[in-house]
């Protein structure tokens, strides 16, 4: 929800991925790094990007926390008018 009255995460109107998908991407990136370091076959960046239908630059931004890096400070309950 808003961080200093800004929408963050999947609640942002232009979000293309859910918070769960972002967590999965981070896990895949971590696993790929570990596999690469161990000399095992690993998923390459373009393969991860294709799985989630995003660009490699979008994946790069997720990896380096340039996106989804805001943390909610407080939560507000929004009431819809009936």
C-alpha positions in Angstrom: 0.0 0.0 0.0 1.2 3.6 -0.1 4.6 4.4 1.3 4.4 8.2 1.9 1.2 8.1 -0.1 2.7 6.1 -2.9 1.4 2.8 -4.1 4.0 0.0 -3.8 4.3 -3.6 -5.0 1.5 -5.3 -6.7 -1.0 -2.7 -5.6 0.6 -0.1 -7.9 -1.6 0.4 -10.9 1.2 -0.2 -13.4 2.6 -3.4 -11.7 3.1 -6.1 -14.2 4.1 -8.8 -11.7 2.7 -9.9 -8.4 4.7 -9.8 -5.2 4.8 -13.6 -5.3 6.3 -13.6 -8.8 8.9 -11.1 -7.6 9.8 -13.5 -4.8 10.0 -16.4 -7.3 12.3 -14.4 -9.5 14.7 -13.6 -6.6 14.7 -17.3 -5.7 15.5 -18.3 -9.3 18.3 -15.7 -9.5 19.8 -16.9 -6.2 19.6 -20.5 -7.3 21.2 -19.7 -10.6 24.1 -17.9 -8.9 24.6 -20.9 -6.6 24.5 -23.4 -9.5 26.9 -21.3 -11.5 29.3 -21.0 -8.6 29.2 -24.8 -8.2 29.8 -25.4 -11.9 26.3 -26.9 -12.5 23.9 -26.1 -15.3 21.9 -22.9 -14.4 19.1 -20.8 -15.7 20.4 -17.8 -17.7 18.9 -14.4 -17.3 17.1 -14.4 -20.6 15.5 -17.8 -19.7 14.2 -16.3 -16.4 12.9 -13.2 -18.2 11.1 -15.4 -20.8 9.4 -17.4 -18.1 7.9 -14.3 -16.6 7.4 -12.5 -20.0 9.5 -9.5 -19.0 12.6 -7.9 -20.6 16.1 -8.6 -19.5 16.4 -5.0 -18.4 13.3 -5.4 -16.2 14.9 -8.5 -14.7 18.1 -6.5 -14.1 16.2 -3.9 -12.3 14.5 -6.5 -10.1 17.8 -8.1 -9.3 19.4 -4.9 -8.2 16.2 -3.7 -6.3 15.7 -0.8 -8.6 12.0 -1.8 -8.7 9.9 -2.9 -5.7 12.4 -1.4 -3.3 10.0 0.7 -1.4 8.6 -0.7 1.9 5.2 0.3 3.2 5.4 2.6 6.2 1.8 2.4 7.2 -1.4 1.0 5.9 -4.7 2.7 5.2 -8.1 1.0 4.8 -9.9 2.3 1.8 -13.7 2.2 1.8 -15.6 1.9 -1.4 -18.9 3.8 -1.7 -21.9 1.6 -2.3 
